[in-house]
Amino acid sequence: MTDVRVFFGHTMEAMFVHAIPPERFPELSRRYAQAGFDLSRPALPAYTYATWLACLRAQREVALPHASDDEAAHVQGAHCADAYF
């Protein structure tokens, strides 16, 4: 059995649709689709770790361009937690 990290569709939606809505940053939808998370289609059951990382990177570059990686990770995590409430 191999160790494969996946991120479930609902987690992807929480982080990349609800936490920092792409409507606020139109470039995000295109960048997510390039990474393998296409918002114009229903979410898949799971996504690869590489897709998760690429979407996180896109979100940081587009929505939080002036934040350090640590600051951006903190903001992203806070927004993701808020998305669940």
C-alpha positions in Angstrom: 0.0 0.0 0.0 1.4 3.4 -0.9 1.1 6.6 1.1 -0.9 8.9 -1.1 -2.1 12.2 0.4 -5.4 13.5 -0.9 -7.6 16.4 -0.1 -11.3 15.7 -0.3 -13.6 17.8 -2.4 -15.4 19.5 0.5 -12.0 20.5 1.9 -11.0 22.0 -1.4 -14.3 23.9 -1.6 -13.9 25.2 2.0 -10.4 26.5 1.3 -10.7 27.7 -2.3 -14.3 28.7 -2.7 -15.6 29.8 0.7 -12.5 30.9 2.7 -11.3 33.5 0.2 -14.1 33.7 -2.5 -12.7 33.7 -6.0 -15.4 36.3 -6.9 -13.2 38.8 -5.1 -10.2 37.9 -7.1 -11.3 36.8 -10.7 -7.8 35.5 -11.5 -8.1 32.8 -8.9 -10.6 30.7 -10.9 -8.3 30.5 -13.8 -5.3 29.7 -11.6 -7.2 27.0 -9.8 -8.3 25.4 -13.1 -4.7 25.3 -14.3 -3.8 23.5 -11.0 -6.5 20.9 -11.5 -9.4 22.3 -9.4 -11.9 23.6 -12.0 -14.7 25.7 -10.3 -16.9 25.4 -13.4 -17.5 21.7 -12.6 -18.7 19.9 -9.5 -15.9 19.0 -7.1 -14.2 15.7 -7.5 -14.3 13.3 -4.5 -10.5 13.9 -3.9 -7.6 15.9 -5.3 -3.9 15.3 -5.1 -1.5 16.9 -2.7 0.2 18.7 -5.7 -3.2 20.2 -6.7 -3.7 21.4 -3.1 -0.2 23.0 -3.0 -0.7 24.7 -6.4 -4.0 26.1 -5.3 -2.6 27.4 -2.0 0.3 29.0 -3.9 -2.2 30.6 -6.4 -4.3 31.9 -3.5 -1.3 33.4 -1.8 0.1 35.0 -5.0 -3.3 36.5 -6.0 -5.1 37.3 -2.8 -2.2 37.9 -0.4 0.6 39.2 -2.7 2.4 41.2 0.0 2.3 38.7 2.8 5.2 36.5 3.7 4.6 32.8 3.4 4.1 32.5 7.2 1.7 35.4 7.3 -0.3 34.1 4.3 -0.5 30.6 5.8 -1.9 32.2 9.0 -4.5 34.2 7.1 -5.4 31.3 4.8 -5.9 29.0 7.9 -8.0 31.6 9.7 -10.2 32.1 6.7 -10.6 28.3 6.2 -11.7 27.9 9.8 -14.1 30.7 9.5 -15.6 29.1 6.3 -16.7 26.1 8.4 -18.6 28.4 10.8 
